[in-house]
Amino acid sequence: VSTNSICQGQAVPILWPILFNVGVEIKFAHKSFQWANLASHNAGVTVAVIGFGPVSNSIKTIWEDLDGDTVKREGSEISPYLILGKATIVAKQREPISDIPRMEFGNKPSDGGNLLLGPREIEALSIDRNQRVRFLRRIHGSQDFINGGVRYCVWIEDEHLDEALTIPSLSNRISAVRELRLASPDKGANALAKRAHQLKLMRIGQRHSVAVAGISSERREYLQAGLFDRRTTFNNKMFAIYDGPVWTIAIISSLLHRVWIGTVCVRLRMDYSYSNTLGWNTFPVPPLSDQNKSDLTRCAEDILLVREAHWPATIAELYDSDKMPDDLRAAHERNDETLERIYIGRRFKNDTERLETLFQMYTEMTAKETARK
């Protein structure tokens, strides 16, 4: 019995090859479930039960709790992710294995809070309307996006630095960042002091950005992706496809992608922890025709329009599984229908079939890539 972290994320490529190399396999398993004891201050934890033994041709058994019932399934092999199938291990990829755009994480401030502002702090800057356009950008973290928070960041391009330094409120913030970075024991932070007027990274879409929350509650049936204008950027708690096609929202927002992320990425308790290198770059997507992309774009736009119709409801409110509006759920159902038909010509029967198909595709795609090298 172990915390289920050994079957998720980076723990899998670290631990499981060692076990497999000494000649053992998974004989049986019970997938993740909440465990609690009778202690007065008991802290619930998510665990899995895994049985080991020497490699053999015996039938392997896996149990899973579904809709209040415990379901038993059998097969010839159980993977480290506790699904029936080959012992495939998903490793981080620097680039997508599929023909999908590159996704990057947001901008880590490394500023001690001096380059981040709430709405009330903007007035204290004493800058005019044109200067606000030049020197401020909206910035989202996961919680801002999901719960409707409003924050801004100081955004000074090098060509505007001289002007910014003549404004005392901005100059003081820049000086505070410089002192913080110079005082750090980290040499990288010391080097960043040379551009103390900027976040550590300065990534932003020139037209728009498609972004997804880095942390998302298990209570939400879908991962949260959004379309943002060119004056909005993100901190390191979000991931973005800068100037990415709108159809990528349909992929990120699908059940297929959610079950993949929930399986191969780290889970915080049972919450989803997104990763571009481990979750997006490894996600198997079949070749998409122009018609496929057009259909998915329409699905993504439908989801966004329904959300807009429910303004000012937040993402957290809209995606609460007990309160999700019928029209939003219907838009996601159409999206899942469209995407899954691209994969197998029909809807998948359940998440188990989704995962088995995705892992088979991943194995085939990575094998071809290895052969090319």
N, C-alpha and C positions, 0 to 999 in steps of 0.2 A: 504494500500500500504506500503510495507516494503522492505528494502534491502533483497536480497534473502538469506542472511546468516542465517536467522531463519529456513531455510529448509535444512541446510547442517551441516555436521560434528557434533561436540559436542553440538551445540546449540539445536539440535533436542531432545536428551534425557533429556536436562535441562528444556526446555520451554514447549514442547508439552504435557508431562504427566500432568502438572499443568492445562493446558487448558482442556484436555479431562476429568480430574477428577471433573471439575465443571459442566460437563454435556453438553458441546458444541461439535460440529463437524464442519468439513469444508463442506460448502454448495456448493461453487464454487471457482474456482481459475483460474488465468492466470499464466502459468509458466514463468520462468525468461526471462526478456528482458531488453535491454539497454534503460534507460530513460535519457533524456536531456531536459533542458529548454532553453529559449531564451536569457539568460544572456550572456553578452559579454565574461565573463570568466567562463563559465559554465563547471562544472566537471561532465562528464557522470557517471552514477551509474547503477548497475544491480539491478533490483527490481522484485518483484512478487506481484500479487494482490490476496488476499485471503479473502473470505467471510465466516463469522461464523454464527451459529445459533444453537438452541436447537437440540439435537439428535432426528431424525425422520426417517421415511421410504421413504422420498422423494428422487427423482432422483438427483444425484450430477453431476455437469457439470465442465469440465476443458477445457481450451483453450490453444493452443500452436502454436507458429509461426514456420512453417516448409516450407522451400524453397519459402519464400515470401508470403505464404498463412497462414491464421489463421485457424487452424483445431479445431473443437469442438468434444469432446468425452463425453459420459455419462456413469454412473455406479452407484452402490449402496453406494460406499464409496471412499473417497479420502485420501490418506496417507499423513503424514507430509512432505514427499519428493515430494509431488505434482504429484503423479501418481495414477491412479485408482487402488484400492485394499485396503486390510486391513490396519489399522493404526499401522503397524509394525514399531517399533523403533529399529534401529541398534545401538548397544552399543559396546564400545571397548572390545576386547577380548585379553587376555594374550597369548593364544595359538590359532592356526588355528582351525576353526570348521570343516574344510575338511582335508582329508589326503594329505596335502601338507607340504613342509618343513618350518621350522621356519625362519622368516625374522627379521633382526635386523637393527637398525639405525647405521650409521657410527660412526667414532671416533671424539668426540668433543675435539678440541685441548686444550682449556683453557690455552693458552701459551703466550698470548700477541703477537703472531706472531713470537716468537723466535724459534719455532720448524718447521716453514714452510719456504720453499725456492723456489725462481724462478730459472730457468736454469743458469742465470748469477751468482747468489749467490753461486752456488756450487763450482765454481772455487776459490772463496774467502776462502773456507774452508781449502784449502791447504792439502787435504788428497789424498792418492794414490788410485788406482783402487780397490784394495781389501777392503780398508776401506769404499769406496763408497758402495760396495756390502753389507758390514756389517751394515753400519750406515744410509743408505738412502733408502727410498721407494717412489714410485710414489704415489701421493694422488689426488683423484678426488672429487670435489664438483659438484653440478648439472650443473653449468655454465661451468666448465672445460670439463665435459663429452659432453655437448650439443654443445659448441662452439669451442672445440678443444684446450682448454687451457692446459698448461703444468706446473705442480707444483710438488714439492717434499716435503717430511717431514723427519725430523730426527727420526730415528727408532732404538732405542738402547735397545737390550735385556739386562736383568740384568746381564747375564754372561759376557757381553762385556763392562759393565760400567767402570771398572777400566781403560781399554785401552782408552775409549772415553775421560775420564778425563785428560789423558796425552796430548790430542790434544787441544791447546789453543782455537781454533775457536769453538769447540764443548763445551768445559768447560765453556767458557764465555756465550754461549747461555743457558746452563743448569743453571748457576748461575742467569741469568736474569729471567728465569722461576720460580726459587725458590723464588726470591724476590717478584715477582708479586703475586704468590700464598700466600705467608705469609702475604702480605699487604692487602689481600682481607678480607672484613668483614664476608665472608662466611666460616664457619668452615670446610665444605667439601673441599673447595679450599685450606685451611690451611693444611689439612691432605695430600692433593696431593703434597704438597711441598716436602714430603719425597721421592717422585720419580719424581723429576723435569726433569729427562732425558726422560720422556715419555709423550705422549698425555694422556688425561684423560682416554680414553679407548684405548685398543690395540687389535682391532679386525682385522683379516686378514685371508683369505683362505689359507689353507696349500697346496691346488692344484690349485684352481681357485675360483672366486666369480662371482655370478650373481647379478647384481646391477641395480637399477632403480633410475632415477632422482627424487628428492623430489619436485621440482617445474618445471612445464612444461607448455608451452604456449598452449592456446586453439586453436591456428592456426594449431596445429599438430593433425592429426586424430588418432594417436596412441601414447601411452605412450612409453617412451624410456628406454629400458632395454639393458644391454650389458654383455658380458662375458669377465672377466679380469683375468690376470695371477696372480700367487702367490706373485709377488713383487709389487702389486698394492693394495692400501687400499683406504678408503673413509672418508670424513669428515661427519659432522652431517647433511649435506644437501642432503645426499643420503641414500638409504636403500639397504641392501645386504643380500643375502642368501649365506653364506660362505660355500664353497665346495658344493653348491647346484647342483642338476641335471639340465642339459641343457634344458630339456623340460619345466622347469618353465619359461624360456624366452618366449616360445610360449603362455603361459597363460597371463603373464604380458603384452605382446605386442598385445593382442587381442582386438577387438572392445568390446567384452563382458566385459573385465576387465576395459576398459576405461570408459564405461558408468556407471559401478558400482562406480568407484572412483569419477567420476564427480557428482554422486548423493549423496553418503553417506559421502564423505570427504569434508572438507572446500574448498571453491573456493576463490582464491585471485583475485578479480574482476571476470573474467571468466576463469582464468588460473587454472590448476589442481594442487592441493597441496596433495601430496601422504602421506599416513600413513600406517605403518605396522599393528598397533593394530586395526585401524578403517577400513582400506581398504583391506589389504591382509588377516588378520586373520579372517575377517568376510565373505570373498568371497566364495560363494557356488560352490564347484567343485564336480561333481559326481565321484563315484569310477572309477579309471583309471586302465585298464588292462595293461599288459606288451606291448601289441600291440598298445594301445592308446599312451603310453609313447614313444614308438619307433616312431610312426607317428609324434607326437608333437616334438620330438627331431629333426627329419628330417626337419620339418617346421622351427624350430628355427635356425638350421644350414643354411638353404637356405637364411633366412633373413640376417644372419651375413655375409654370403659369398657375397650376392649382395651388401651389404654396403661396404665390402672390395674392391669389383670391382670398386667402385666409389671413392676410396681414391685418393686425400686427402680431398674430400668433407666432411664437418662436419655434425653432426647429425642435426643441425639447418637447414643446406642447404638441406639435403636429405629429411627432413620431413616437409618442407614448403609445405602447401597443394596445392599451385599454381605451385610448381616446382618439386614435388615428381617424381623421375624417374619411368618410366612404369614398369621396371623389379622389382623394390622394391615394388611398389604397388601390382603387381601380386603375389609376395612372401607373402605379408600380406593377400591378398585375399585367397590364398591357406591355409594359417594358420587359418584364420577365418572359412573357409569351413570345415576344419578338426576338429577344436574344437567344432563348433556349432553342427556338426553331432553327436558328442559324447553326447551332451546335449539332443537334441530332434530329431535326425535322419535326419535333414535338416537344411538349413540356416534359421535364424530368418528373419521375414518380415521387421522389423525395430527396432529401439532402444526401443520403447515402449514395444514391445513383449519381447525383451531381459530383460528389467527391471522387467516386470511382472513375468517372469519365475524365475529370480534370487531372487526376494523377496519371492515368494512362496517357493522356495527351502530353503532360509534362515529361514523362519518361521518354516518349517518342521524340519530342522536340529537342530535349537536351542530348539525347543519343545522337541525333543528326548533327547537332552543333559540335559535339565532341568528335564525330567522324570527320567533319570538315577541317578541324584543327590538326 
